[in-house]
Amino acid sequence: MESLQPHLKCKKNEVNKAVLLPGDTERADYIGSSIFKDSVNISKNREFHIYNGTFENNPLAVCSTGIGCMSAAVAMEELIHVGCKYYIRVGTCGAFSPEIHVGDIIIVTGAVRGDGASREYIPLEYPAVSDFQMVNALIQRAIAQKITYHTGIIRTHDAFYMESPFAFGDWKKRTNIWTQGNILGVENETSTLLVIGSLKKVRVCSILVVAGHLMTGKKGIKNELHKSIHVAITIAAGALVDIQKEKEIKL
């Protein structure tokens, strides 16, 4: 008898193949209850809440990853073990770029590997890049929904408070290189997800809502951010529907 995955508590072929990956368990519960139809809870263990459901009459799943790259890596590894193939992180970030505003949506093309987990897989010279078909699917959905979006590179790192006003020392001096390098924003999971996706030959991308701006100090209002996150989720869910219908280009 096949055993359950040790952390996700699911079995092979029990989770739909296209998966939304929010960090927050409450966001996973929201997707399961308010975005999906015919939603079924597969498991809830630690920071991992998994639901199957349908969106536009197509099967999707959602699995929360918790905070940071280590738990995100655990989620992806075990989802791959049970047969999942398509993944879009739906999260939030802090903005660096002066051209980006709180509530804006970023479709990630690549990530600076400031995390520790992806270094356990392969040296830093290996890039963290999004699957280009997934990026295109997100862009096409955003255009169809008449949503303004940004595309570009973000930074992933492990110490949430070290690139913020709460940090020890001169945090603006530390982050200056990223603003000069046209890095759009910073978050805590994407780079490892992209690296694992490339190594394991599954398709991964990330769509982020700007929850605050590190340079201006502006923070999002909860209700307004919820609206933007809802839009990002529908874009990502639609992209997962579309990507499953396209003829795949071999990785």
C-alpha positions as CSV (number, residue, x, y, z in Angstrom):
1,M,0.0,0.0,0.0
2,E,1.4,3.4,-1.0
3,S,2.3,5.6,2.0
4,L,1.3,9.2,2.4
5,Q,3.8,11.9,1.7
6,P,5.4,12.7,5.1
7,H,4.5,16.4,5.2
8,L,1.7,17.0,2.7
9,K,-0.2,13.8,3.8
10,C,-1.3,12.9,0.2
11,K,-0.8,10.0,-2.2
12,K,0.2,9.7,-5.8
13,N,-2.4,11.0,-8.2
14,E,-4.5,12.4,-5.4
15,V,-3.8,16.0,-6.1
16,N,-4.8,17.7,-9.5
17,K,-1.7,18.2,-11.7
18,A,-1.9,22.1,-11.9
19,V,-1.3,23.8,-8.6
20,L,-1.6,27.3,-7.2
21,L,1.0,27.9,-4.5
22,P,0.2,30.6,-2.0
23,G,2.3,30.9,1.1
24,D,-0.6,31.6,3.5
25,T,-2.8,28.8,4.7
26,E,-5.7,31.3,4.8
27,R,-5.2,32.2,1.2
28,A,-5.3,28.5,0.3
29,D,-8.5,28.1,2.2
30,Y,-9.9,31.1,0.4
31,I,-9.0,29.7,-3.0
32,G,-10.6,26.4,-2.0
33,S,-13.8,28.0,-0.7
34,S,-14.3,31.0,-3.0
35,I,-12.3,30.5,-6.2
36,F,-12.7,26.8,-6.9
37,K,-16.0,25.0,-7.6
38,D,-16.5,21.4,-6.4
39,S,-13.7,22.0,-3.8
40,V,-12.5,19.0,-1.8
41,N,-10.0,19.3,1.0
42,I,-7.2,16.7,0.5
43,S,-5.2,17.4,3.7
44,K,-4.3,20.0,6.3
45,N,-0.9,19.4,8.1
46,R,1.4,22.0,9.5
47,E,1.7,24.9,7.0
48,F,0.3,22.8,4.2
49,H,-3.4,23.0,3.2
50,I,-4.3,21.3,0.0
51,Y,-7.6,21.4,-2.0
52,N,-8.7,20.0,-5.3
53,G,-11.4,21.8,-7.3
54,T,-12.3,23.2,-10.7
55,F,-11.9,26.6,-12.3
56,E,-13.7,27.2,-15.6
57,N,-14.6,23.5,-15.4
58,N,-11.0,22.5,-15.4
59,P,-9.3,20.6,-12.6
60,L,-6.9,22.6,-10.4
61,A,-5.4,22.3,-7.0
62,V,-4.0,24.7,-4.3
63,C,-1.3,24.0,-1.8
64,S,0.0,26.5,0.8
65,T,3.7,26.5,1.2
66,G,4.2,28.4,4.4
67,I,6.9,31.1,4.9
68,G,10.2,30.7,3.2
69,C,12.1,28.6,0.7
70,M,12.6,25.5,2.9
71,S,9.0,24.8,3.5
72,A,8.2,25.7,-0.2
73,A,10.8,23.2,-1.3
74,V,9.2,20.5,0.8
75,A,5.8,21.3,-0.7
76,M,7.1,21.2,-4.3
77,E,9.2,18.0,-3.8
78,E,6.2,16.1,-2.4
79,L,3.8,17.5,-5.0
80,I,6.2,16.3,-7.7
81,H,6.3,12.9,-6.1
82,V,2.5,12.6,-6.3
83,G,2.4,13.6,-10.0
84,C,1.8,17.4,-10.2
85,K,3.3,19.1,-13.2
86,Y,2.3,22.8,-13.3
87,Y,2.8,25.4,-10.6
88,I,2.2,29.1,-10.1
89,R,3.1,30.8,-6.9
90,V,0.5,33.4,-5.9
91,G,2.1,35.6,-3.3
92,T,2.9,39.1,-2.1
93,C,6.1,41.1,-2.1
94,G,7.7,44.4,-1.2
95,A,8.6,46.7,-4.0
96,F,12.0,48.2,-4.8
97,S,11.3,49.9,-8.1
98,P,9.9,53.5,-8.1
99,E,7.8,52.6,-11.1
100,I,5.8,50.1,-9.1
101,H,3.0,50.9,-6.6
102,V,1.3,49.2,-3.8
103,G,-1.4,46.8,-5.1
104,D,0.4,46.4,-8.5
105,I,0.8,42.9,-10.0
106,I,4.2,41.5,-11.0
107,I,4.6,38.5,-13.3
108,V,8.0,37.2,-12.4
109,T,10.5,36.3,-15.2
110,G,13.4,35.4,-12.9
111,A,14.7,35.7,-9.4
112,V,17.9,36.6,-7.6
113,R,18.9,33.6,-5.5
114,G,19.4,35.2,-2.1
115,D,17.9,32.2,-0.4
116,G,19.8,29.2,1.2
117,A,17.6,26.3,0.2
118,S,18.2,26.5,-3.6
119,R,22.0,26.4,-2.9
120,E,21.5,23.0,-1.4
121,Y,20.4,21.9,-4.9
122,I,22.9,23.5,-7.2
123,P,25.5,26.3,-7.2
124,L,24.5,29.9,-7.5
125,E,25.7,30.2,-11.1
126,Y,22.5,28.2,-12.0
127,P,19.8,30.7,-12.8
128,A,16.3,30.9,-11.3
129,V,14.1,31.5,-14.3
130,S,10.4,31.1,-14.9
131,D,9.0,28.8,-17.5
132,F,8.4,31.0,-20.5
133,Q,5.1,29.4,-21.6
134,M,3.8,30.0,-18.0
135,V,4.9,33.6,-18.2
136,N,3.1,34.0,-21.5
137,A,-0.1,32.4,-20.2
138,L,-0.1,34.8,-17.2
139,I,0.4,37.8,-19.5
140,Q,-2.4,36.7,-21.8
141,R,-4.8,36.3,-18.9
142,A,-3.8,39.7,-17.5
143,I,-4.4,41.3,-20.9
144,A,-7.8,39.5,-21.3
145,Q,-8.8,40.8,-17.8
146,K,-7.6,44.3,-18.7
147,I,-5.2,44.2,-15.7
148,T,-2.1,46.4,-15.6
149,Y,1.0,44.3,-14.8
150,H,4.8,44.4,-14.6
151,T,7.2,41.8,-15.7
152,G,10.8,41.3,-14.6
153,I,13.2,40.0,-12.0
154,I,12.6,39.9,-8.3
155,R,14.8,38.9,-5.3
156,T,14.1,36.0,-3.0
157,H,15.9,35.9,0.4
158,D,15.5,34.2,3.8
159,A,15.6,37.0,6.4
160,F,12.3,38.8,6.1
161,Y,13.2,41.7,8.3
162,M,16.7,42.3,7.1
163,E,15.6,44.2,4.0
164,S,13.0,46.4,5.6
165,P,12.8,49.4,8.0
166,F,12.8,46.8,10.9
167,A,16.3,45.6,9.9
168,F,19.5,45.9,11.9
169,G,21.8,48.6,10.5
170,D,21.6,50.5,7.2
171,W,19.0,48.5,5.3
172,K,18.7,51.0,2.5
173,K,22.4,50.8,1.8
174,R,22.1,47.0,1.6
175,T,19.1,47.2,-0.8
176,N,20.6,49.9,-3.0
177,I,22.2,47.4,-5.3
178,W,18.8,45.8,-6.0
179,T,17.2,49.1,-6.9
180,Q,20.1,50.0,-9.2
181,G,19.9,46.6,-10.8
182,N,16.2,47.1,-11.7
183,I,15.0,44.4,-9.3
184,L,11.3,44.9,-9.0
185,G,10.7,43.6,-5.6
186,V,11.6,41.1,-2.8
187,E,9.9,38.1,-1.3
188,N,10.8,34.7,0.3
189,E,9.9,31.7,-1.9
190,T,10.1,32.1,-5.7
191,S,13.8,31.4,-6.4
192,T,13.8,27.9,-4.9
193,L,10.5,27.0,-6.6
194,L,12.0,28.1,-10.0
195,V,15.2,26.2,-9.5
196,I,13.4,23.0,-8.4
197,G,11.1,23.4,-11.4
198,S,14.0,23.6,-13.8
199,L,15.9,20.7,-12.2
200,K,12.8,18.4,-12.0
201,K,11.4,19.4,-15.4
202,V,8.1,20.7,-14.2
203,R,6.7,24.1,-15.2
204,V,6.8,26.9,-12.6
205,C,6.1,30.6,-12.5
206,S,5.2,33.3,-9.9
207,I,2.7,36.1,-9.8
208,L,3.0,38.6,-6.9
209,V,1.0,41.5,-5.5
210,V,2.9,44.4,-4.0
211,A,1.9,44.6,-0.4
212,G,4.3,47.5,0.5
213,H,7.0,49.7,-0.9
214,L,10.4,49.5,0.7
215,M,11.6,52.8,-0.7
216,T,8.6,55.0,0.1
217,G,7.4,53.1,3.2
218,K,3.8,53.0,1.8
219,K,1.8,50.0,3.0
220,G,-1.3,48.4,1.4
221,I,-4.7,48.7,2.9
222,K,-6.1,45.3,3.8
223,N,-9.3,45.4,1.7
224,E,-7.6,46.9,-1.3
225,L,-4.8,44.3,-1.2
226,H,-7.4,41.5,-0.9
227,K,-9.0,42.8,-4.2
228,S,-5.6,42.7,-5.9
229,I,-4.8,39.3,-4.5
230,H,-8.1,38.0,-5.8
231,V,-7.3,39.3,-9.3
232,A,-3.9,37.7,-9.2
233,I,-5.4,34.4,-8.2
234,T,-7.9,34.5,-11.0
235,I,-5.1,35.3,-13.5
236,A,-3.0,32.5,-12.2
237,A,-5.9,30.0,-12.2
238,G,-6.8,30.9,-15.7
239,A,-3.2,30.6,-16.8
240,L,-3.1,27.1,-15.4
241,V,-6.3,26.2,-17.3
242,D,-4.7,27.5,-20.5
243,I,-1.3,26.0,-20.1
244,Q,-2.8,22.5,-19.8
245,K,-4.5,23.0,-23.1
246,E,-1.4,24.0,-25.0
247,K,1.0,21.7,-26.8
248,E,4.0,21.5,-24.6
249,I,7.5,22.4,-25.8
250,K,9.9,19.8,-24.4
251,L,12.1,21.2,-21.6
